[in-house]
Amino acid sequence: SRLPNNINFSLLDCKSGDLENQFENFAYSSGSACSSQPREPSHVLKAIGVDDAVAENTFRIGLGLHISEQEVRDFCERLIIA
């Protein structure tokens, strides 16, 4: 029961907000999908038991309908560098 075009990552060695420039050409979000308030750990992640340290280092990527295989490869390369 999830959207097949969204994926959530937690990178414990860096803050998710610090990665925005790394993924500027992708549908990147480090905040809650339903909030434009200042960044705090997602209430959804907290509700499912994710602790604050992990939630603060979590971000979401959305893949569009017309995304190419090369764009997915580009994302993966940037993720490895991050």
C-alpha positions as CSV (number, residue, x, y, z in Angstrom):
1,S,0.0,0.0,0.0
2,R,2.4,2.6,-1.2
3,L,3.2,4.8,-4.2
4,P,5.5,2.9,-6.5
5,N,7.3,6.0,-7.7
6,N,8.4,7.3,-4.3
7,I,11.4,6.1,-2.3
8,N,12.5,7.2,1.2
9,F,16.2,7.3,2.3
10,S,17.9,7.8,5.6
11,L,21.6,8.7,5.4
12,L,22.9,8.8,9.0
13,D,26.1,10.7,8.2
14,C,24.5,13.9,6.9
15,K,21.5,16.1,7.4
16,S,18.9,15.6,4.8
17,G,18.5,19.4,4.3
18,D,22.2,19.6,3.4
19,L,21.5,17.5,0.3
20,E,19.1,19.7,-1.5
21,N,21.7,21.0,-3.9
22,Q,22.9,17.5,-4.7
23,F,19.5,16.5,-5.9
24,E,18.2,19.8,-7.3
25,N,17.0,18.2,-10.6
26,F,14.9,15.6,-8.8
27,A,11.7,15.8,-6.9
28,Y,13.5,15.9,-3.5
29,S,11.9,16.6,-0.1
30,S,13.4,16.4,3.3
31,G,10.3,17.6,5.1
32,S,6.8,16.3,5.6
33,A,4.8,16.0,2.4
34,C,1.9,17.8,4.0
35,S,3.7,20.6,5.8
36,S,5.5,23.8,4.8
37,Q,6.5,24.6,8.3
38,P,10.1,24.7,9.5
39,R,11.9,21.4,9.2
40,E,11.3,19.1,12.1
41,P,11.4,15.3,12.1
42,S,8.4,14.1,10.1
43,H,5.4,13.4,12.3
44,V,4.6,10.4,10.1
45,L,8.1,8.9,10.6
46,K,7.8,9.5,14.3
47,A,4.4,7.8,14.4
48,I,5.8,4.6,12.9
49,G,8.6,4.6,15.5
50,V,11.5,6.2,13.7
51,D,13.7,8.0,16.2
52,D,14.5,11.7,15.7
53,A,18.1,11.1,14.8
54,V,17.1,9.0,11.8
55,A,14.1,11.1,10.9
56,E,16.3,14.2,10.7
57,N,18.5,12.4,8.1
58,T,15.7,11.2,5.9
59,F,14.6,12.4,2.5
60,R,12.1,11.4,-0.1
61,I,12.6,11.2,-3.9
62,G,9.7,11.1,-6.3
63,L,10.1,9.6,-9.8
64,G,8.0,11.1,-12.6
65,L,6.1,9.1,-15.2
66,H,8.6,10.0,-17.9
67,I,11.8,9.5,-16.0
68,S,14.5,7.8,-18.1
69,E,16.9,5.0,-17.1
70,Q,19.8,7.5,-17.4
71,E,18.1,9.9,-14.9
72,V,17.8,7.0,-12.4
73,R,21.5,6.2,-12.9
74,D,22.4,9.9,-12.4
75,F,20.4,9.9,-9.2
76,C,22.2,6.7,-8.0
77,E,25.6,8.2,-8.7
78,R,24.7,11.4,-6.8
79,L,23.4,9.3,-3.9
80,I,26.7,7.3,-3.7
81,I,28.7,10.6,-3.6
82,A,26.4,12.0,-0.9
